[in-house]
Amino acid sequence: MVKKEETKETQETEEVFYPTNDYCFKRLFGYKGNEAITQNLLESI
């Protein structure tokens, strides 16, 4: 799920990606080059 948030101060739209979404989770943790992110997540649990 991608949510667009708008702040009143800047009136800019920013996309927010939720890691609970399967697609976002795979993009964050499932690709080569992101091993450090995956390792940090697993160590923090």
trRosetta pair geometry for C-beta under 8 A, 3 or more apart (Angstrom, degrees):
i j d omega theta_ij theta_ji phi_ij phi_ji
1 18 5.4 6 65 32 92 126
1 21 5.1 -166 13 -78 63 129
2 15 5.6 -16 -173 -163 109 105
2 16 7.1 149 -162 70 57 50
2 17 6.0 -22 -109 -97 79 67
2 18 7.9 -155 -88 8 35 83
2 21 8.0 -36 -48 -13 59 171
3 15 7.5 139 75 -157 40 54
3 16 4.8 -23 67 59 91 104
3 18 7.2 55 2 -31 107 107
4 13 5.0 1 -177 -173 113 108
4 14 7.0 150 -155 71 63 35
4 15 5.7 -35 -98 -96 72 59
4 16 7.4 171 -94 12 21 81
5 13 7.3 151 75 -154 36 57
5 14 5.4 -26 63 63 88 89
5 16 5.6 44 -8 -20 113 122
6 11 6.8 9 -175 -148 103 40
6 12 7.1 -178 -138 84 68 31
6 13 5.2 -30 -88 -97 87 68
6 14 7.7 158 -86 17 38 73
7 10 5.1 42 79 35 113 90
7 11 7.2 -92 80 -44 64 23
7 12 6.6 2 40 49 95 75
7 14 7.5 26 -13 4 100 117
8 11 7.1 15 -159 -67 27 67
17 21 7.2 -101 -175 40 77 129
17 24 4.6 167 170 -126 107 132
17 27 7.9 -61 173 69 152 135
18 21 5.1 97 80 -12 89 100
18 24 6.0 139 77 46 46 163
19 24 5.3 -129 -110 119 38 114
19 25 5.3 90 -177 -86 71 72
19 28 5.8 -26 -121 11 105 158
20 24 7.6 23 47 65 34 122
20 25 7.1 22 -135 -55 9 114
21 24 4.2 70 70 14 102 110
21 25 6.6 -173 83 -14 48 86
22 25 5.6 -55 -143 36 29 113
22 26 6.4 27 159 -18 64 105
23 26 6.0 -57 -151 36 28 108
23 27 6.4 26 153 -17 64 108
24 27 5.6 -56 -147 38 33 111
24 28 6.2 27 156 -16 67 108
25 28 6.0 -60 -147 39 28 107
25 29 5.9 -27 174 27 66 113
25 30 7.3 70 125 -22 65 109
26 29 6.9 -79 -126 58 20 76
26 30 4.0 -22 -161 14 64 145
26 31 7.8 83 156 -34 67 83
27 30 7.0 -8 -43 41 14 99
27 31 6.9 4 -155 -15 39 121
28 34 6.5 169 163 -172 42 151
28 37 6.3 -119 167 134 85 146
29 34 6.0 -147 -123 125 27 129
29 37 6.2 -130 -99 106 69 108
29 38 4.6 109 -153 -89 92 95
29 41 6.7 -45 -104 21 129 154
30 34 7.4 18 42 65 26 134
31 34 5.1 71 67 10 79 119
32 35 7.3 0 -146 -38 49 99
34 37 4.7 -38 -177 34 85 119
34 38 6.1 88 126 -22 85 96
35 38 5.6 -57 -149 40 36 111
35 39 6.0 37 154 -21 70 108
36 39 5.6 -52 -142 38 30 113
36 40 6.3 32 157 -19 64 106
37 40 5.9 -56 -149 37 28 110
37 41 6.5 30 152 -21 63 106
38 41 5.7 -55 -151 34 31 113
38 42 6.4 24 156 -13 66 109
39 42 6.0 -60 -148 40 29 107
39 43 6.2 25 157 -16 66 111
40 43 5.8 -57 -142 40 29 109
40 44 6.2 27 160 -21 64 110
41 44 6.0 -64 -151 34 26 108
41 45 6.9 29 154 -29 62 103
42 45 6.0 -49 -154 19 34 113
